[in-house]
């Protein structure tokens, strides 16, 4: 619909957690680095928390997308649906294809442990990631504790990454979960985007979707999106997408804050949480704050062009000197 209208090749603000569209904000970049550090050093239990829509899932998907050859990952995305089949599902994700229907949990867990131990002799690292881990049941949390306890005298064999809402940490702090809570070695909470992150995020998404040089969102539009979204990536995507749709329907090429307001009034009247609204960012003149890094869609520098111009200048200078020398020789020959 509006994709061709704005000269794009695909939807820029899809809510799908596509690692190709991952924008490393300061907080998400640190979250990814901490998780990778914990996995590489076999830290055991790692916790990633964040508010709804803050980007936890895309951080995890990016972690899986960039996994190293020695990293075997099992991703569980909906523990409530998995229920009592958590261990069998982990086995299948790791490539253990057996008929688990007639096996007890202890038998399945023994198979998993032996498989991991055997592979560990070849320096294979096993990582189990549970998204929406705040929905884990007491039985599933017991299973997580068993997995974290799979270790030798020298290292942890299975690393477990739990991601979820802040309630996850409260659940793990309860007295009955103390053995699991004490094993947490890394915990990081993803923060909302800063204004600069919001701007870079929007430009990054547009560039990934095929935008060249033209401007779609004016500075005051980005300011308004940041203010309404509270710096939450998912809400930024919803507001920006609806603003582009509104502009397309009205045949407008550049989106300002009034377009954002109109699109939000029509589509997000009840969904924008007023308490989460970010404070207004003061714009100096009509421009946003200076960015720490350049948006990825800006044209690349061309050092060859500089050298070519220098070479052309030298050639012209040599020709000029040669003409001057011939003139001087002719002049003095007259005398």
N, C-alpha and C positions, 0 to 999 in steps of 0.2 A: 504494500500500500504506500506508505510514506518512504520506503526504502529507496525506490527509484527516484522519487521526487527530490530527495536530498543528495542524490548521487552516491548512494551507498550500495554495497554488494550483499549485505546481510543485516539482520536485526542487531542493533548495537546494545540494547538494554534488556536482553533476554534474562530471565531469572534462573536459567539453567546454570549449574556450577561448572562451567567449561574452563579448564585450566588455561586454554589458549587466550582467554579474556582476563586472566588473573592480573590485577593491578596491585603491585606490592606497596601498599601504604606503609607508613612507618611502623604501625602496630602489627599489621599482617605480615610484614617482612620479618619482624622480630619473632612473631609466633612461629613462622615456618622455620627460622633458623634455630630456635630453641628445640623444636620437635626433632629436627634433623640431628642436632647435637646429641639429644638424649638417646636417639635410636643408634647413632654411630657408636656411642660410648656404652650402649647396652644398660641404660639406666633403669629399666624395669617398667615402672608405672609413670605415665606422663598424662597430665590433665590440661585440657584447653577449654576455657569457658568464654562465654560472650553472650550478649543480649540477642534477642530474636532479630535475624537479618543482618548480623554484624559481620558475616563472612566466614564463619567457622567451617562450613562445608566446603567452600572453594579452597580454603587453605589445605584441608585434608585431601581433596581431589588433586591439588597441585603436588602435594607430598607423594601421593601414589603415582601420579603421572611422571614425576622425576626420580622415582626410586632407582637405586643402584642395582647392578647385576646380582649382588649377593643378598639382596633384601627380598624376602618372600612375605608378601602382605595379604592379609585377609581383612576385607572391609565389610562390616555389618552396619547397615544403614537404618534399620528399623527394628530395634530390639523388642519392642512390644509385639510385633507380628511374629518374630522368630520364636518368642516364648521359651519353652523348655528345650528347644532344638538348637540352642546357642552353640554348644560344642560340636555337634554334627555339621552345622553350617560352617563353622570355622574350618573343620577338616576338609570340607568340599572346596572352600575358597583357597586352601593351601594345596589342593590337588590330590587329596586322599579320597579316591572314589570307591566306596564300599557300601554294602547294604547295611545301614545302621539301624534299620527298623527293629530287628530282633536282638539288638545289643543293649546292654545296660549302660548307663552313663559312665560308670567306672571302667568298663571295657573299652568304650570309645576314647576315654581320656588316656588310658594306657597306650592305645594305638597311636594317638597324637603325640604323646610324650616320647615314645620310642622312635617315631618318625623324625621329630625335631632333634633328638639326641644323635641319631644317625647322621643327619644332614649337618649338624654342627661341627662334625669332624672335618668337613670341607669348608669351614668358615662361613656357613650360611647363617644369616640373621633372620629371625622370624618376628614379624610385627603384626599385631592384631589391633585393628582400629574400630572403635564402636562410636558411630555418630548418634546424636540424640541420646547420649548415655544417661541423661537425667531420668529417662524412662525405664532404666534397668530395674527389674524386680529383685526382691531379696534373694531369690534362688539364683538369678543370673549374677548378682554381685558375689555370691559364694563361688560361682564358676570362675569369675574374674580373679578372685584371690588364688584359686588353684592354679590358674595359668601363670600368674605373677610368680608363684613359688617354684616354677620349673626352672631350675638352675643347677650349676655345678659348683664346685668349691671355688672356682675362679671367676665365673661370669654368669650373667643372666642369659638364659636361652631364648626366652620369649619376652618381647617388649609389648606392653599394652598401652594404647593411646585412647583415652576417653574424652570425647568432646560433648559439650552440652551447655545448657543454661546455667547461670550462677547457682541454681538450686542443687546442681550436682555436687558441688563442694559441701553444701550444707548436709546433704544426704550422707556423704562419706565421713563427715565429722561426728555423726551420731555414735553413741557408745558401742553399739553392736558392730559397727564397721571400723572400729579402731585398728584392728590388724591390717586392714586394707589402707586406711588413711595414712598410717605410719610408713607405708611403702611408697608414698608419692615422693618422687625425686624432683620433678619439674612441674610447676603449675604456672600457666600464663593466661591472663584475661585480655581478650581483644577489645581495644578501645574504639570508639566511633572515629570517623574521619575528621581531620582538621579541615579548615576551609580550602587550604592549598591542595590537600588530598582529594577533596571533592572535585575541585577543578581539574586536577590531573586525571582523576578517575574517568570523568566525562570525556575529556579529550582522548584519553587512551582507548576507551571503548569505541569512540567514533573512528579513530585511526584504524583500529583492528577491523572495523566494518567497511573500510574502503574509502573513508573521507580523505580528500587531498589537502587543499590549502584553505578552502573557504570556511568562513565562520558560520556556525549554526546558532550556538548559544552566546548571547551577549554576556558581559561581565555581571550585569545586574540580575540576569536570569539565573546564572550559576549561584550568585549570592542567595537568591530567594530559594533555590532548590536546597542549598545547604541548610538554610534556616528552617525550612519546613521539614526536612528529613532528619534533622538532628545528627547528620553525618553517618546515618545508617545506610550501607551500600544498597540493600534490597529496596529501601524506600526511595533512594536516589534514582534507581533504575525505573521504578514505577512512575515517579513524577516526571522524569525526563522523557520517558516513552510516551506518556500521555500528552506532554507539551508538544512533542514532535507531531503526534497525530492531530492535535488541535490546530497546529500551524499548517499542516497539510490540508486539512479541511477548509481552512480560511485562506489558503493560497498565500501563505506568508513564508518567506525564506529565512528570516532571522528572528530568533526567539528572544524576547525580552521578558522582564519580570511580570509584565501584565499578562502575557501569554501563559506564563507559568501559573499565575494566580487563577486565571480563567479555567485552565485545564484542571487544576487541583480542585477548584470549586465544583466542577462538573463530575469529576471521577473519584475524588478522594475525600469527600465531605466528612465521612464518618471514620475514615481509616487513619488519618493523621493524628497522632497522639500529641495533644497540645503541651503536655508536660515534657515531652522529649524534644520540643522545638529548640534549635540552637539559637544562641543570641545573635542579633543582627551584626553583620560584619561591615565596618565603615569602609567605604570605597573612596580612595583618593582620586578625585576627578571622576572619570568613568572607567578607570582601569582597576583590575583586581591586584592583590598583593603580589609581589615578585615571587616567582616559583623557585623552589630549590633545584628542581630538575626540569629540563625542557620536555614538553609533550612529545611523545614518540612520533607524531605525524609531521613534525617539522622537517623541512628538507635537510638532507645530510650535507655536511661540509664537503667541498671539493678541492682538496689541496693541489691537485694537478692543474686546476684552472689558474691558481696563483702563480705556479711555476711557469705555466705557458705565457702568462702576461709578462713575467720577468724576462723570459727568453726573448719575447717579441720586442720588449723595450731595449734589450741589449743589442739585438740585430739592427734596430733603427738607429741606435747610437753609433754603432760601428760604421753603418752606411754614411751617417752624417759626418763622422770624423774623416772617412775616406774622401768624401766630396770636399771637405774643408782643406785637407792636405793637398789634393790636386789643384785647388784654387790658389793656395799659397805658393806652390811650386811654379805654377804658370805666372803668377804675379811677379815673383822675384826673377824669373827668367827674362822678363821685359827689361830689366836693368842690367 
